Every structure is written in structure tokens, then in C-alpha cells.
Amino acid sequence: MTLYRDTGVVLRVQKLGEADRIITLITRRHGKLRAVAKGIRRTSSRFGARLEPFCHVDVQCYTGRTLDVITQVETIDAFAPRLVDDYQRYTAGCAVLETAERLSAEEGEPVMRLYMLVAGCLRALSAGERDPSLLLDAFLMRAMAFAGWAPAVFECAKCGIPGPHQSFSVPAGGAVCPVCRPPGSASPSQDTFVLMDALMHGVWDTADQSTSSARREASGLVAAHLQWHLERQLRSLPLVERKSY
């Protein structure tokens, strides 16, 4: 029996048998990890609520034949209580967890940067000091950069000519110049491009001062760009409440 420890964020839980659950985490050293928490659905379980979505935990596991088994859990950050009471923060958090699971498709493959992005975004959401929509879009921009899908913002996605440009094409990869502009491209405002760049690079003074129309346009473009590359819809994104819009 091989024991190991890691820190991670719980992304999803699934019932297994009468009393167990399969816990999906994104971890610091092991990437996406699916492990069994035995007896967790019993009232006497020593794990309690420490293995619920949004929990940031230190776990000890041993290697099993098909799935590893969780033997110890210690809470690092309990984000859930500060998220579930606020629908806007909760839905943004759900989109973060679903995106992280989609982007860490291979189990056991280290994704340190994505793990740090998830933990940092949940920490900021639970603090309640910034607009949850901005935090979510900043996470999605940086998560796409991690995956190699970062949209071009100030240079043409096709020919690389410096901007600013007037059009944005999801299939083309972002901002496009007049020569490369495909039919059906969007025409966002320059404020939208500025906001997207600020979210990517964490320039929060600029992001916090952005207009509602720029936030609405940026959210639509970011969501469309992500789902184009994932080749599937995220179930949580349509549920995200954007009060500032």
C-alpha cells in the first residue's frame, strides 16, 4: 500500500454504493485526482463536510487498484459557507469548478498553475471584495492562457499585426484586423478589449472602473471563446448571475 499526501480543491462529488463517494479534486502535485471517501455518507463519518465542492483541503490517500482511497483530510480553507449564501458568488464558483475539471482532463497530470488559479479565484470570491463576474472572467481568461487558448486582444489573431482592432472572431482566435476579419465577426468596443486585457493581467484598477456594457461584451466573448475550444457547453455558465449588467 503506497501512501501519499497532497493539497487540492474539491471539484465534484458522486455517490458510490450505499455509503461512499467518489471525490474529484484538482491538486497541487497530482493534477486531477479521483479518489474514494469510504463511509462519508454515514452520519458517523470522520470526514464530515470537509469533502464537499469548494473545500480546499490537505488529503492523505493510498493507491488502490482502480481508484485511490482517501484516509485523512484536513481543511485548509472552507470556502463553501461564504459562497453558498450568495447566489452570484455561488454560481461564479460553480463555473470555476466546472472549467477546472474540463481543463484538467488527464488524471495524474500535474496542473500546478491551474490549481493555483482555482484556489486564488475561490479565495477572492469568498472574500466578497470584487464583482464576482469580473473574478470569473479573469479566471476564465487565465485558464485559457494555461490551456494555450488565450484570445488575442491587441494584435490580429491571424496575421499578428498590432492593433487596436475593431473586430473579434472566436473561430479566428480573438481580435482581427480588417484584412483578416471573417464574416460574422463581432464588433466590440475598445473598452471591452481594454477590460479583457486588464482581466488577463490582473490590472484591477482598470477592471473595477469598466462600464456595464464593456463587462457584458467581455463576458460574452470570453464564454464563447472558452466553449469553442472545449467543443461543448458549460452547464454552469448560463446560471451565472451578473447583477451589474
N, C-alpha and C positions, 0 to 999 in steps of 0.2 A: 504494500500500500504506500503510494507516494503522496506526501502532504505538501501543500504549498499555500502561501498567503498572497493576497493582492487587495488593492483598493478599487472600488468601482461604484457606478451608479446603476441602480435597478431600472431597466427599461420596460420590462414586461413580466407578468406572472401568468402561468397557466396551470390549471388543475391537473393533477396526475393521481389516478386511483381515488381512494376514499379520503386520504388524509395528507397527501403530499402535494407539492407544487414544483413545477419547473420554473426556475428563476433565470431570466435573461439579463445579463449585466454588460456594460461596457467598462473595461478595466484598464488600469494603468499599464500592466505588462503583458497581459494575455489577450488583449483585444476583446472581441465579443465572446462572452462565456455563457454557456447554458449549463446549469447545474441543478441538481435536485435538492430541495429542502424537505427532509423527511419529517412527517408528523406536524407540519407547520399549520395545518388547518384545524388541529385539535386545540381546545382552549388551554391545555396544559403545555403547549409548545413553548420552549425556551427562546425561540426566535421572536415571538410576538409580532409586533408591527414593524420590525426592523428590515424586513424584506418585502417592502411594498414599492411600487413605482415612485420615483423621485428620491428615494433614500440613497444617500452617499455613505458607503459602508466599507469596513475592513472585513474581509472574509477569509476563512481558512477552509480549504477543500481537500479532498483526497480523490485521486484519479480512479474513476470507475471504468467498467467495460464499455459502456455506451455513453453515459453521462456522468460527469463528476458529481460528487456529493458534498454539500456544504455541512461543515461540522461546527463552525463557530462564526459568530457575527458580532461586530462592534460598530456602533453608529458613529460616523464622523460628522455628518450634517443631516439633520432631519428637515428637509425642505418641504415635505408634503403638507404639514399643518399650516404653513404660511402660503401655500398655493391653492389648496382645495377650497378655501373660504372666499376666494376671489375668482370669479369666472373668467375674467380676461387673462389673469396671470396663469390660471389653471390650463386654459385651452392653449395658450402660447407654450406652456411647459410640455403639454402632450405632443405638440408639433415638434418640439425639440427632441423628445424621446423617440418618436417615430422616425424622424430624419436620421438620428444617430444609428438606429437599428438598420435602416436601409443602407446606409453608407458603410457599415461595418459588416458586410455580407459574409466574409470568411471568418469562421470561428478560429481562435488561436492566433490570428494575425495581429501583431501589435499596432495599435492606432492611438498612440500617446497624445498626439495633437488633438484628435477628435475627442478623446476622453477629457482633456483639459478644457476644450470648448464647451462641452456639455456641462461639466461641473461649474465652470465660471458663469455660464448663462443662467443655470438654475439658482446659483447664489445671488446673482443680480436680480432675477425675478422675485425671489423670496424677500429680498431687501425692500422692494417696493419703491425705489427711489427714481426709477425711469419708466417711461412709457413701455409697457410690455410688447407692443407691436414693434417698436424700434429695436428692442433687445432681440426679439425673434428674428427680424430681418437681418440684423447684424450677425447673428449666429448662422443663419442660412447662407449669407454671403461668404463667411469664413469657412463654413463646412464645405461649400462648393469649391473654394480655393484648395482645401485639403484634398478633395477628390480630383482636382485638376480640371474643374469645370468653371472656374471664376469667369464671370462675364466681363467682356471688355467694356470700359466706361468712357475713357478719354482718348482712345485710339480705335481705329477701324478694326473690327474683329477679323476681317478678311484680308485687307492689304496692309494694315498696320500704320497707315498714315495718321499723324497726330490730329486730334480734334481741337475744340469740341465739335461733335457732330449732332445732327438733328434727328437721327433715326435709331431705332433699336430693333434688332431681329433676333428672336430666340433661336431659330434654326441656324442662323449665321454665327451666333456666339456672343452677341452683345451689340454695342454701338457700331453703326456702319456709316461710311461716307456716302455722298450722293452717287458716286460711280458704282459702288458695290451694293447699294441698297436693293434688297429683294422686294418684289411685290408683297404687299400686306404687312410691311414693317410698321411698327408703332412710331409715334412722333411725340415722345415725352418732352417735358420742359427741361431747360438747362438746370433748374433747381432740383429736378429728380435725379439727374446724373450726378450733381454735386452731393446729394444726400446718399446715393448708393456708394460713392467713393468714401464718404465720411464713415458710413457703417462698416465698410470693409477694413478701414484703417483705424477705427476707434476714435475718430475726431468728434467727441460727444458735444462739444460746444456748438458745432455746426449742425449736428443731427437734432439736438434739442430745439434749435431755432427754426427748423424746417417747417414749411406750411403743411396744412392738411392735404392739399391737392398733391404736393410732392410725395408725401408719405403714402397716399393712396396709390399713386402711379408706381412708386418704387416697390410697394408690397406686391402689386400685381405682376410686375416684371420679374421680381425675384422668385415668386412662387412658380410662374410659368417656366422660367429658366431651369429651376430645380427639377420640376416634374418632367420636363422634356428629356433631361439627361437620365432621370430614373426610369423613364419609359413606363411610368404608372402614376396614378393619382395618389396623393397622401390623404388618407381618410380624415386626419385631424385638421388639415388646413381650412376647409370650408367652415369649421366650427369656431375658428379663432375670432374672438370678439375684438373689434377695433373701435373703441369708444371715441377716439379723437377724430374719426372720419365722419 
